[in-house]
């Protein structure tokens, strides 16, 4: 289940970046910048959950193991 949610968040971030590109070209600068910021926040959220720490344990792995 969590893999599906993280995949959807990554797709959302990609869609936001594409939408920001088109918004920027249309002249909606503020909305485009906000969309890029949101895409970065979503990407960092996925990275936090999937990148392992110094001990080699990712938070997502700990959830899947039931800890």
C-alpha positions, 0 to 999 in steps of 0.5 A: 500500500505504501509503495502505491502511495509513494508512486502516486506522489512521485507522479504528482510531482512530475505532473506539477513540474510539467504544469508549472512549465506551462503555467510559466509560459502562460504568464502565471509566474506565482502559481508556477513557482508555487507548483515547483515548490510543492513538487520539491516538497513532495519529492523530499517527502518521498526521499525521507521515507525511502532513503536509508539512514546511517544504520542502513534502515529506511523508515518505509522498511521499518513500517513494512516490518511492523515496527 
